Amino acid sequence: MASLKDLKNRIVSVKSTQKITKAMQMVAAAKLRRAQEAAEAARPYADRMDAVMANLAAGMAGQATAPELMIGTGKDDVHLVVVTSSERGLCGGFNTSIVRQARTHIDTLLAQGKQVKLLTVGKKGRDQLKREFGSNIVDHVDMGDVKKLGFVHASDIGDKILALFEAGEFDICTLFFARFESVISQVVTAQQLIPAAVSDADVAETTADDDATPYEYEPEEAEILKTLLPRNIAVQVFKALLENAASEQGARMTAMDNATRNAGDMIDDLTLQYNRSRQAQITKELIEIISGAEAL
């Protein structure tokens, strides 16, 4: 049985930990508001641009002049998986959820005989994936020094992806990130960047209001797409980074709140145990005093 001094030291230690987790919860709550606003502000532009790219890809399918960046290489032998995660821990199962989804996707591709290459963004995701897929990691982006996330950071990642594609390193690129829903809900999302993923919903959205409207491009379509396609990659990566940032703070806020509550429960249990031990010790001392007095 622990001594009174040991119990008291443990209570003091847990109280110190509780102060830290409470402070981290408050910091995460403050950062969450700004991150959530940034993520929500980026969604309309990124979603619309992705839908337009998908619609253009559907219209140019089968054309000899269609750029590979839009319609792909025509093969699906080599896959590039981009996994975004956080640089710091103490955010519950945030990073583990993203890595688990990415690992499932990778295992499925490998089982089909495909070649998989990994580009990791964030330390925590890389640390988990390199245990099993270390030889598949072709590049890593360290975001540890980034204080305020900007489009330039997404553009750098987009340039890495484009450089690999232009070098013929992969055929299909899929991005994994956590979409922010609420403080307690972050949905892991897989988005195909190259080639543009075409869905009936995207096509319907872009043609709902102007079904039969003809368009004339100035300059030519090829010239527009030459600029627009690389920018779309950076835009989608930027949206993913913003969603991840908001999801990370939401997960950390929830995790630190749970940790603070658990610390409180532990303090209550230790205090009760301390009081009982102290009472038992006092009772024992009284019995010894009484027994000694009776012996005289």
LOKE-567188 format. One record per residue (C-alpha): residue in one letter; residue number from 1; x, y, z. Coordinates in nm, 2 decimals, always signed. Last residue first. Example, Ala and Ser with C-alpha at 12.3 -4.5 7.8 and 13.67 -1.06 7.14 Angstrom:
<robas>
 aa   i      x      y      z
  S   2  +1.37  -0.11  +0.71
  A   1  +1.23  -0.45  +0.78
</robas>
This chain:
<robas>
 aa   i      x      y      z
  L 296  +0.08  +0.09  +3.26
  A 295  -0.04  -0.16  +3.00
  E 294  -0.37  +0.03  +2.97
  A 293  -0.18  +0.35  +2.87
  G 292  +0.02  +0.16  +2.61
  S 291  -0.29  +0.00  +2.46
  I 290  -0.46  +0.35  +2.45
  I 289  -0.16  +0.50  +2.27
  E 288  -0.13  +0.21  +2.02
  I 287  -0.50  +0.23  +1.95
  L 286  -0.47  +0.60  +1.89
  E 285  -0.18  +0.55  +1.65
  K 284  -0.38  +0.29  +1.45
  T 283  -0.68  +0.52  +1.43
  I 282  -0.46  +0.80  +1.30
  Q 281  -0.30  +0.56  +1.04
  A 280  -0.64  +0.44  +0.93
  Q 279  -0.77  +0.80  +0.89
  R 278  -0.46  +0.90  +0.69
  S 277  -0.51  +0.59  +0.46
  R 276  -0.88  +0.68  +0.41
  N 275  -0.80  +1.04  +0.34
  Y 274  -0.53  +0.95  +0.09
  Q 273  -0.75  +0.70  -0.09
  L 272  -1.03  +0.96  -0.11
  T 271  -0.77  +1.22  -0.24
  L 270  -0.64  +0.97  -0.49
  D 269  -0.99  +0.89  -0.62
  D 268  -1.08  +1.26  -0.65
  I 267  -0.75  +1.34  -0.82
  M 266  -0.80  +1.06  -1.07
  D 265  -1.15  +1.19  -1.15
  G 264  -1.00  +1.54  -1.21
  A 263  -0.73  +1.40  -1.43
  N 262  -0.99  +1.21  -1.63
  R 261  -1.18  +1.54  -1.69
  T 260  -0.86  +1.72  -1.79
  A 259  -0.77  +1.44  -2.03
  N 258  -1.11  +1.44  -2.18
  D 257  -1.09  +1.82  -2.24
  M 256  -0.74  +1.77  -2.38
  A 255  -0.86  +1.51  -2.63
  T 254  -1.16  +1.73  -2.74
  M 253  -0.94  +2.04  -2.79
  R 252  -0.68  +1.83  -2.97
  A 251  -0.93  +1.68  -3.21
  G 250  -1.08  +2.03  -3.29
  Q 249  -0.73  +2.17  -3.33
  E 248  -0.63  +1.89  -3.57
  S 247  -0.95  +1.91  -3.76
  A 246  -0.91  +2.28  -3.82
  A 245  -0.55  +2.23  -3.94
  N 244  -0.65  +1.93  -4.15
  E 243  -0.93  +2.13  -4.33
  L 242  -0.68  +2.41  -4.40
  L 241  -0.42  +2.16  -4.53
  A 240  -0.68  +1.99  -4.75
  K 239  -0.80  +2.32  -4.89
  F 238  -0.45  +2.42  -4.98
  V 237  -0.39  +2.08  -5.15
  Q 236  -0.70  +2.14  -5.36
  V 235  -0.59  +2.49  -5.45
  A 234  -0.24  +2.37  -5.54
  I 233  -0.37  +2.10  -5.77
  N 232  -0.61  +2.36  -5.92
  R 231  -0.33  +2.60  -5.99
  P 230  -0.14  +2.33  -6.19
  L 229  -0.46  +2.28  -6.40
  L 228  -0.55  +2.65  -6.45
  T 227  -0.22  +2.77  -6.61
  K 226  -0.19  +2.51  -6.89
  L 225  -0.56  +2.48  -6.89
  I 224  -0.60  +2.84  -7.02
  E 223  -0.34  +2.79  -7.29
  A 222  -0.50  +2.47  -7.41
  E 221  -0.84  +2.62  -7.41
  E 220  -0.73  +2.90  -7.64
  P 219  -0.70  +3.26  -7.52
  E 218  -0.98  +3.35  -7.50
  Y 217  -1.23  +3.07  -7.47
  E 216  -1.57  +3.06  -7.63
  Y 215  -1.85  +2.90  -7.44
  P 214  -2.19  +2.77  -7.56
  T 213  -2.48  +2.77  -7.32
  A 212  -2.70  +2.46  -7.35
  D 211  -2.72  +2.35  -6.99
  D 210  -2.64  +2.68  -6.83
  D 209  -2.79  +2.66  -6.48
  A 208  -2.75  +2.29  -6.41
  T 207  -2.43  +2.25  -6.61
  T 206  -2.17  +2.29  -6.34
  E 205  -2.36  +2.11  -6.08
  A 204  -2.47  +1.82  -6.30
  V 203  -2.11  +1.75  -6.41
  D 202  -1.99  +1.75  -6.05
  A 201  -2.28  +1.52  -5.94
  D 200  -2.22  +1.28  -6.22
  S 199  -1.87  +1.23  -6.11
  V 198  -1.54  +1.29  -6.28
  A 197  -1.22  +1.26  -6.08
  A 196  -0.95  +1.49  -6.23
  P 195  -0.64  +1.28  -6.32
  I 194  -0.46  +1.35  -6.09
  L 193  -0.61  +1.49  -5.77
  Q 192  -0.81  +1.20  -5.64
  Q 191  -0.96  +1.29  -5.30
  A 190  -0.96  +1.06  -5.00
  T 189  -1.14  +1.20  -4.70
  V 188  -1.11  +1.13  -4.33
  V 187  -1.41  +1.28  -4.15
  Q 186  -1.34  +1.49  -3.84
  S 185  -1.62  +1.49  -3.58
  I 184  -1.60  +1.60  -3.22
  V 183  -1.52  +1.96  -3.27
  S 182  -1.73  +1.97  -3.58
  E 181  -1.72  +1.87  -3.95
  F 180  -1.36  +1.93  -4.05
  R 179  -1.24  +1.72  -4.34
  A 178  -0.94  +1.50  -4.25
  F 177  -0.68  +1.45  -4.53
  F 176  -0.57  +1.19  -4.79
  L 175  -0.48  +1.29  -5.14
  T 174  -0.48  +1.05  -5.43
  C 173  -0.25  +1.07  -5.73
  I 172  -0.28  +0.84  -6.04
  D 171  -0.02  +0.77  -6.31
  F 170  +0.31  +0.80  -6.12
  E 169  +0.68  +0.88  -6.17
  G 168  +0.65  +1.00  -6.52
  A 167  +0.89  +1.29  -6.47
  E 166  +0.60  +1.53  -6.54
  F 165  +0.40  +1.35  -6.26
  L 164  +0.68  +1.38  -6.01
  A 163  +0.73  +1.75  -6.09
  L 162  +0.36  +1.81  -6.06
  I 161  +0.34  +1.65  -5.72
  K 160  +0.64  +1.85  -5.59
  D 159  +0.50  +2.17  -5.74
  G 158  +0.17  +2.11  -5.56
  I 157  +0.36  +2.08  -5.23
  D 156  +0.52  +2.41  -5.29
  S 155  +0.19  +2.56  -5.39
  A 154  +0.03  +2.44  -5.07
  H 153  +0.30  +2.62  -4.87
  V 152  +0.26  +2.94  -5.08
  F 151  -0.12  +2.93  -5.02
  G 150  -0.06  +3.01  -4.65
  L 149  -0.05  +2.84  -4.32
  K 148  +0.07  +3.06  -4.03
  K 147  +0.34  +2.94  -3.80
  V 146  +0.51  +2.70  -4.04
  D 145  +0.84  +2.58  -3.89
  G 144  +0.71  +2.22  -3.83
  M 143  +0.56  +2.19  -4.18
  D 142  +0.81  +1.93  -4.30
  V 141  +0.72  +1.79  -4.65
  H 140  +0.84  +1.44  -4.72
  D 139  +0.94  +1.27  -5.05
  V 138  +0.96  +0.92  -5.21
  I 137  +0.82  +0.72  -4.92
  N 136  +0.77  +0.36  -5.05
  S 135  +1.08  +0.22  -4.88
  G 134  +0.94  +0.33  -4.54
  F 133  +0.61  +0.15  -4.60
  E 132  +0.56  -0.05  -4.27
  R 131  +0.74  +0.15  -4.01
  K 130  +0.76  +0.45  -4.24
  L 129  +0.39  +0.50  -4.22
  Q 128  +0.36  +0.59  -3.85
  D 127  +0.65  +0.83  -3.85
  R 126  +0.54  +0.99  -4.18
  G 125  +0.19  +1.06  -4.05
  K 124  +0.32  +1.22  -3.73
  K 123  +0.58  +1.44  -3.90
  G 122  +0.35  +1.62  -4.14
  V 121  +0.31  +1.60  -4.52
  T 120  +0.39  +1.26  -4.66
  L 119  +0.45  +1.17  -5.02
  L 118  +0.41  +0.80  -5.08
  K 117  +0.47  +0.58  -5.38
  V 116  +0.26  +0.27  -5.46
  Q 115  +0.31  +0.01  -5.74
  K 114  +0.00  -0.18  -5.83
  G 113  -0.03  -0.56  -5.80
  Q 112  -0.40  -0.56  -5.69
  A 111  -0.29  -0.66  -5.34
  L 110  -0.06  -0.36  -5.34
  L 109  -0.35  -0.13  -5.43
  T 108  -0.57  -0.26  -5.15
  D 107  -0.28  -0.24  -4.90
  I 106  -0.22  +0.12  -5.00
  H 105  -0.59  +0.21  -4.95
  T 104  -0.61  +0.04  -4.61
  R 103  -0.28  +0.22  -4.51
  A 102  -0.43  +0.56  -4.62
  Q 101  -0.74  +0.50  -4.41
  R 100  -0.54  +0.39  -4.11
  V  99  -0.30  +0.69  -4.15
  I  98  -0.58  +0.94  -4.15
  S  97  -0.74  +0.78  -3.84
  T  96  -0.41  +0.76  -3.66
  N  95  -0.34  +1.12  -3.71
  F  94  -0.66  +1.24  -3.55
  G  93  -0.69  +0.97  -3.28
  G  92  -0.64  +1.20  -2.99
  C  91  -0.47  +1.53  -3.05
  L  90  -0.17  +1.51  -2.82
  G  89  +0.07  +1.49  -3.11
  R  88  +0.25  +1.75  -3.31
  E  87  +0.35  +1.79  -3.68
  S  86  +0.00  +1.71  -3.80
  S  85  -0.10  +1.48  -4.09
  T  84  -0.14  +1.49  -4.47
  V  83  -0.09  +1.17  -4.67
  V  82  -0.03  +1.20  -5.05
  V  81  -0.06  +0.86  -5.22
  L  80  +0.11  +0.84  -5.56
  H  79  -0.01  +0.54  -5.76
  V  78  +0.18  +0.35  -6.04
  D  77  +0.00  +0.11  -6.27
  D  76  -0.31  +0.30  -6.34
  K  75  -0.27  +0.38  -6.71
  G  74  -0.43  +0.61  -6.96
  T  73  -0.18  +0.88  -6.87
  G  72  -0.44  +1.10  -6.69
  I  71  -0.74  +1.30  -6.82
  M  70  -0.66  +1.64  -6.67
  L  69  -0.28  +1.63  -6.61
  E  68  -0.25  +1.43  -6.93
  P  67  -0.37  +1.73  -7.13
  A  66  -0.65  +1.67  -7.39
  T  65  -0.52  +1.72  -7.74
  A  64  -0.60  +1.37  -7.86
  Q  63  -0.96  +1.39  -7.74
  G  62  -1.10  +1.08  -7.57
  A  61  -1.22  +1.26  -7.26
  M  60  -1.23  +1.64  -7.32
  G  59  -1.59  +1.70  -7.20
  A  58  -1.55  +1.47  -6.89
  A  57  -1.22  +1.64  -6.80
  L  56  -1.38  +1.98  -6.84
  N  55  -1.66  +1.88  -6.60
  A  54  -1.41  +1.74  -6.35
  M  53  -1.21  +2.06  -6.37
  V  52  -1.52  +2.27  -6.32
  A  51  -1.62  +2.06  -6.01
  D  50  -1.27  +2.10  -5.86
  M  49  -1.29  +2.47  -5.91
  R  48  -1.63  +2.48  -5.75
  D  47  -1.51  +2.28  -5.45
  A  46  -1.20  +2.49  -5.40
  Y  45  -1.38  +2.82  -5.43
  P  44  -1.67  +2.72  -5.20
  R  43  -1.44  +2.54  -4.94
  A  42  -1.18  +2.80  -4.87
  A  41  -1.39  +3.02  -4.64
  E  40  -1.49  +2.71  -4.44
  A  39  -1.13  +2.61  -4.38
  A  38  -1.02  +2.97  -4.28
  E  37  -1.31  +3.01  -4.04
  Q  36  -1.24  +2.67  -3.88
  A  35  -0.87  +2.76  -3.84
  R  34  -0.95  +3.09  -3.68
  R  33  -1.20  +2.94  -3.43
  L  32  -0.98  +2.63  -3.36
  K  31  -0.68  +2.84  -3.26
  A  30  -0.86  +2.98  -2.95
  A  29  -1.01  +2.64  -2.86
  A  28  -0.67  +2.47  -2.90
  V  27  -0.52  +2.73  -2.66
  M  26  -0.79  +2.66  -2.41
  Q  25  -0.75  +2.29  -2.43
  M  24  -0.37  +2.32  -2.40
  A  23  -0.42  +2.52  -2.08
  K  22  -0.65  +2.26  -1.94
  T  21  -0.41  +1.98  -2.03
  I  20  -0.12  +2.17  -1.85
  K  19  -0.32  +2.24  -1.54
  Q  18  -0.44  +1.88  -1.52
  T  17  -0.08  +1.76  -1.54
  S  16  +0.01  +1.98  -1.24
  K  15  -0.29  +1.84  -1.05
  V  14  -0.18  +1.49  -1.14
  S  13  +0.17  +1.55  -1.00
  V  12  +0.04  +1.71  -0.67
  I  11  -0.20  +1.42  -0.62
  R  10  +0.09  +1.17  -0.69
  N   9  +0.31  +1.35  -0.44
  K   8  +0.03  +1.33  -0.17
  L   7  -0.02  +0.96  -0.24
  D   6  +0.36  +0.89  -0.21
  K   5  +0.38  +1.09  +0.12
  L   4  +0.08  +0.91  +0.26
  S   3  +0.24  +0.57  +0.19
  A   2  +0.13  +0.35  -0.09
  M   1  +0.00  +0.00  +0.00
</robas>
